[in-house]
Amino acid sequence: MPLPKHTILDVFPLELLEHIVKTDPSIGNLRQLRLVSKAMKDIVDPLAFSSTTISFSDIEENLRTQLESMASGTSPNSLWTTRLFIQDLVQLDGPESDESVDNYNAVLALQKSKLIPAIAALKEVKCVHFNLSTREPYVEVIAALARLSKLRTLRVSVSEFKGQKVAAFSRISNLEEIQLDSKWSSGFQKAARRLILASLPTLKKLYLEQFPQSNAMELRKLILPENFAESSPPSPLTSLCLFGPNEIAVDQSCARLLRNLTHLDIRNLNVIVAHQFDSNASFWDALSSSNTHLHSLLAYPLTPSLIRYLLSYAGLSSLRIESDHEVIEYIYQPEGVANLAQTLFASVLPRHCATLKRLSLVGLNYRFWALTEATLNEVVSCHALERLDVIYHFPREMQDNLLFASETPFIDMSRLLSRLLNGENLPHLHTIALAPARKLDNAFGKAVINVKDSQAFLAAWQRLVCQVDLTRLSHSKVLRNPHLKLYVASSGANEGVDPDFAFDIESGHFAVDPAQDWNES
């Protein structure tokens, strides 16, 4: 009598196997696991082949086999791939050197015969990242992507766009999310306009990012249809990101199209130009007059027109004023910045305090933005806050002597932590990022030029936080929250990143994560 056949499911329940697979989702491990049994293959395949990369940067022996399998439409990629990455295609204008001519010709022939059929066979693809080069067959690739009926998200990254063929970009439609990173040559701006307008009736998220040395841009030339009028219906776009070193000009005509906007990230202005001309004033005023109420705003720099907009309504859930240019912020002191900061604390925060869940004011000039007793009063009045990123004044003298009492209005660490973490002011707070700031020296911010100075700076900062005795607050539900996260600076406080400090209920002090302890270096 033959022995009954058993599968791995006779040993481990399906739920446990699925948990194991999702816990360690590296492609190599997954593709080994799928060989264990048919049952395991059924579990693993949707994860193992959910993402596919087509790249000619590392020509392997089995590349032809892989492309042929994909092009046939019978490979697991065709069934399960929803994310496609296309990069490092073979250049059409010849090899880099004479020595590689034979290999170049062979690989170019493979690309010409198999690339487009392979893309066309991935009919389940919903998201594509395309690193575009005009020296490569970008027109053919764009045309192939246009035939993927389930495609909803497209990211195109291109440094130099020297091509003149842009008509194919109009063929991709029904996108819900577009991300474009470029130096924004005139040619790419034409291509981007075609791509955006073709999906404008369905587009919900638009991200435009500039590479360094990018050309100036006007948003209206990218997103406004030729026949757009004040009476035209708004776009369904709810999320817009404009990020880069140069200005992407926005005006009142853009605001009329963007009346459904709820999330805006606009960090694309030269700080000096913005403060001198408040160049986006018509945009903010038009948003206000059209009753467009953002739920989430990440902006830089703060300007009078932005303040006016924030005071025009209530209900913001996330407000982030953040700069990547601490040095510029410190050196350049435009007239009126102190008043803008004061107005934000004294008027804007009370306006939105009932709904504000996230507040971030970092990368800014500490002389105007580091917390004082008065500004902390406004912060802790935002009782719904769940995450807070703020600047703390940490002068050189305090680094050398933690008992140093600065004759400034800035609040001390013990007072700050006590008021933030007592569980009464901010009962929902679970993430805090404290960014130390002071006038420029070798050990601060973007001015770091000496590793030893930087280590001493961070070590002293950690000691300052850990010396605060919070024993009397050990009952606080905020401190007892196992998910409480305290970070040294906002730059490290990203989703999924372990916090720098953990609170020890027994000692009443924060302790540094050993992996982040600069005092042990």
N, C-alpha and C positions, 0 to 999 in steps of 0.2 A: 504494500500500500504506500503510495508516494506521500512524502511529508507535505503538509500544507505550506503554501507560500506565504511568507510574511513580508510586510513592508515596514518602512521606518515609522509609519503612522501607528503600527501596532505597539511601538515602544514609546513614542512621544506623541502627545496630542497635537492636533493641527495648530491650535492657538500658540503653543509653546514653540513650535518650529517657525511659525511666522514671526514671532517675537525675536528669535535668534537671528533669523535672516535680516530683519530690519535693524537689529542692533549693530551688525557688522556688515554694512552694505558695500564694501569694496568690491569692485568689478571682478578682480581675480578670484577672490574667495567665492563669490556668487557663481561664477562660471565653473568652478570646481564642484560646488555643491549640487549643481543641476545634473551632474553625472551620477549622483548617488542612486537615484531611483526616479521613476516616472512621477511619483507623488511629490518628491522634492523638486523635480523639474517644473512641475505645474506651479509650485509656490515661488520658485526662484526666477523663472523667466521674465515675468513682468517687471521685476526690479533689475535684473542683469542686463536687459536690453532696452530699458526705458530711455537710455541716453546713448546716442551714437555720434562718434566723431569721424568726419571724413577729412583726412589730412595727408598730404604727400611729403611732409617734412622728413619723415623717417621711413624710407621705402623698404618695406619688409617683403620677404619672399612670397608671403601669402596674401599680399595686397590685392593682386589680380583675382585670387579666389574669393576674397571677401567681397570685392566690388561685384564680381559676377554673381555671387550668391544673393547679395542685396538686390541687384538689378533683376534677378529672376522673379522676385516677389514672393519667394517661398521661405526666405530666411526668417529667424525669430525677430530680427530687426524690423522687418516689414509688419510683423504682427504687433510688436510691443513698443517700438520707439515713438516717444512723444516729444523728446527734446533732441534737436540736431545741431551739431557744431560743425561749421565748414571753415577751414583755415588752411593756409600754406598750400595753395594749389600751384600747379606748374605754370610758370610764366610763359606767355605766348611769344615773347620777343627774343627767345634764345636762352641758352645756359649761361651761368656765371663765368665759366672758363672753358677753354678748348678741350681740356682733358675729359670733361663730362658730356661731350656731345652725344656719344653713343647711348649712354644711359638716359640722357635727356630725351632723345628721340623716342626711346622705348616707353618711357613713363608718360611722355606727352601723348603718344598714341593710345595708351591705356586710359588716360584722362578723357581724351576725346571720345572714346568708344563706350566707356562705362560710367563716367561721373553723372551725367544727366539721367540715364536710366536708373542708376542707384538712388538718386534723390527722388525721382518720380515714384519709385516703388514704396517709399516710406509714407504710406497714405494716412497713418495715424498721427503724424507729426503735428503738434500744436504750437511749438516754440522753436525758433531758429535763431542761432547766433552766427552771423556771417562776418568774418574778418576779410573785408573786401580790399582788393587791389586792382587797379585798372590795367595792370600788366597781366592779369589773369582773366579767365573767361567769365567776368562778372555778369555780362548781359545774359548769357545762357543760363547761369545759375539763378538770376532773378526771375527769368522766364519760367524756369522749372519750379521755383518756389510758388509762383503764381498759380500753379496747377495743383497745389496741395490744399484740398478743400477744407481741411480742419485747422489750417494755420491761423492762429489768433495773436501770437506774439512774435515780433521780429526785432532783433537787435543787429544793427549794422555798425561796424567799427572800421573807419578808414582814415588814414593820415592824409596822404596826398591823393586827391581825386582829380586826375588829369583827363578823364574820359569825357567825351562829348555825347555819348549815346546814353540818353536818360529816359527815353520813351518807355522802356520795359518796366520802369518803376511804377508806372500807372496801372500796370496789369495786376498788381497785388492789391486785393481789396478785402473788406470784411475783417480787417485787423482790429483787435481791441486794445493792443498795447504796442507802441513803437518806441524803441530806444536807439538814438543816433549819436555816435561819438565821432568827432572829426575836427579838422582844422577849418572846415566850412569854406572851401573855395567856392567861387561863383558857380562852378559846374555842379558841385555836390549840393549846393543850396537849391538848384533847379531840380535835381533828382529827389531831394528830400521833400520839396513841395509836391511833386507828383505823387510820391508815396503817401504823404499825409492826406492830401485831398481825396485820394482814391478810397481811403478808409474813414474819412471824416464822419460819415453818418453812423459808424459803429465804434469809433475810437473812444476809449475810456481813459487811457493813460498814455502820456507823451513825455519822454525824457530826452532832452537835448543837452549834450555836454560838449564842451570845447576842449581840444588839445591845446597845449601851450603854443603861443604864436598864432593863434587863430585869427581869422578875419572877423570884422564887425558884422553883426547880424541884426535884422529886424524881424521880430516874430510874426508880424502881420503878413510879411512877404512869404512866409512859410505856411501859414494856416488859414488865411482868409480867402474864401472863394472870390472869383472875379465879380460876381453879381451880389455880393453880400451887402445888405443894407441894415439900417437900425431895426427895421420891422422883421428881419429874417429870424427864424428860430435859432436858438442857441445850439451849440454842439453838445453831444452827450458826454464830452470830456469832463471827468471829475478829478483827475490827478495830473498835475503839470510840474515838471522839474526843469529848471534852467540853471545850468552850472558851468562855470568856466572863468578864466582869468580876464576876459574882456566882456564888454557890455553886450547883452542880447536885448535890444531895445524893445520895450513893450509899451503900448499906448491904449487910449480909450477904445479904439476899434477892436483890439484884442479882448478887452474886458466885455464888450457886448457879445462876442462869440462865446465867451467862457462863463456864462451865467450859471452853469451847473457845477462849477468848480467847487470842490470841498477840500482838496489837499494841494498845497502849493509849496514848492521848494524853489526859491529864487535867490541864488547866491552867484550872481554873474556880473556884478557891478564893480568897476574900479572905485575903491572907497573914496579917493580924492574927487573924482568926477561926480560921484553920487552926492557927496556933501556940498559941493559947490553949486550944483544945478538941480538937485532933487529930480533927476531926469525921468523917473517913473511916476511922477506926481499925477499925471492925467490917468494913468492906469489905476492907481489906488483910488482916486476920486471917482472914477467910473464904476469900479467894483462896489464902492459904497452906495452910489446913487442907484445902481441896479439891484440893490439888496442881495448881493452875492455874499453869503456868510460862510467863510472858511471854517472847517472844523480843525484843520491841522495846518500850521504855517512854520516853515523853516526859511528864514530870511537873513540877508546881510547885504549892505549895512542897514542900520536903523535910520530912517529919515523922517522929516516932519510929516510928509504925506502918508507914510506907513502908520505913524502914530495916529493920525486923523482917522485912518481906516479902522484901526483896532478899537478906537473909541466909538465907532459908529454903530456897533452892535454888541451883543453878548452871546456866549455859547461856545467859545473856542475850547477845544479839548487838549490841544498840543501847541505850545508856543516855543520856538527855538530861534534865538538870535545867536548865531555862531559864525566865527571867522576862522580861517586857516592861516591868518597873517598877524600873529601876535606882535611881531616886531613893527610892522607898519602901523598897527593900532597904537603902539606905545609911542613911536616917533611922531606920527602925524596926529595932531590934536585939533581937529576942525572946531570952529566956533559953534557952540550950541550942543555939543555932544553931552556935556554934563546935564543940560536941561532935558535932553531926550531921555537919558537914563533915569533921571528923577521922575519924569512924567510916566515912564513905563511902570516903575515901581508904585508910584503914588496914585495913578489913575487907570492905567491899562489892567494891571493885575486885579484891582477891586472889580473892574467891569466884567472880568471873566472868571472870578474866583470860584463861583459855584460849580463850574464845569471843567476847570482846568485839571487835567490828569498828568500832564508832562510839562515841565518848564526847564529850559536850558538856556543859560546865559554864559557862554564860555568863549575863549579865544579872543576876548575883548580887553580893552585897556582897564587894568585893575583899578586905576585911580577913580574911575567912574562906576565900575561894576562889581568890585569886591564887596561882599556883604558887610553892612553895618547893622547896628541894633535897629535902626529905623527901617531899613530895607528888609531885614529879616522879618520884622513885624508884618509887612505886606505879604511876604512869601508864605509864612505859616498861616495866614488867613485863607489861603487856598486849600481848604480842608479835603478836597477830593484828590490832591496830588498823590500820584503813585511813583513817579520818578522825578528826581531833581538833580540838575547839573549846574553847579555854581562855582564862582571864583573865590578863593580864599587868599587873603594877603599874607605872604610868607617872606618877610624881608631877610636879607643876608644875615643881619644881626641875630635873628631868631634861629637860623640854621646853626650858628656857632654857639648859641646859648638859648635853649628852649624856654628859659624863664624870662627872656627879654620881653619887656612890656613896651610895645610900640605906642608912641604918643600920636596915634591916629584914631579916626572914628571907626576903624574896622574891628569887627567882632573877634573875640578869641575863640580858640577851638573848643574849649570846654563848654562855653556858653552856646556855641553853635550846635554841637552834637546833642546837648541836653534838650534844646528846644525843638530840634528836628525829630528826635527819637523818643520823646516822652509818651507817645501814644495818644496824646490828647489833641495836639495841634494838627498832626497829619496822620490820622489812624490808618490810612491805606498805603502809606509810603513803604516801598520795598526795594528801591534802587536809588543810591546816592552816588554821585561822582563829584568829588571835590578837586578842583583844579588849582594847585598852588601857583601864585603869580607874584612878581615883584619887578622892579626896574631891571633892565637888561644887564646881565653879566654872563660869564662863561657857562654858568650852570643852569640857566633858565631858558625854558622853551626852545624856540627855533634858534636861539643864540648859542646853543650847546656846541662847544668846539673841543672840549676836553672830557674824555670819558671819566677820568678820576673825579673831576668837579661834579659831573652829573651823578655819579654814584653817591658822593657825599651829600648832595642835595636831596636825593630820593631817600637815603638812609635817615637823614634828619627829619624829613617829612613823615616817614613812617613812625619814628619815635614820638613825634608830636601827637599823632592820632592815638597811638597805643597808650600814652601816658594818661589820657583822660579817664577819670574814674566815674563810671556810670552805675555803680552799685545800687544807688537809691532808685534807679530806673529799671532795675532788673525785672520788675513786674510788667513793664511795658509790653503790650502785645506786638508792637513793632520790633522791639529787640528780641522778642521770643519767636518771631517769625523765622522758620528755618530757611526761608527763601530770601531773607534780607541780604542785599548786596551793597558793599561799600567799596568804591574804586578810588584809586589815587588820582586819576584824571579822567576826563570824559572820553579821551581818545581810546581808552581801554575798555570802556563800558559798553561793549557791543553785545548783542544777543548771543548767548551761548558761551561767552567768555567767563571763566571763573573769576570771582571777586578777589581783590587784593587783601581784604580783611574779613575775618569772621568774628562775631561777638561771642565771648566766653561768659556764659551766665554765672559760672562759679566765681570768677575773678572780677567780673564787672568791667572788663576792659576788652577792647578789640585786640586781636592777635593777627599778625601778618601771616599770610599763606607762605609756608617755608619756601616754596618755589619762587616767590616774589620778594624774599627778604634781602634787602640791600645791606642790612647790618651784618649779614653773615658772609658777604662777598669778600 
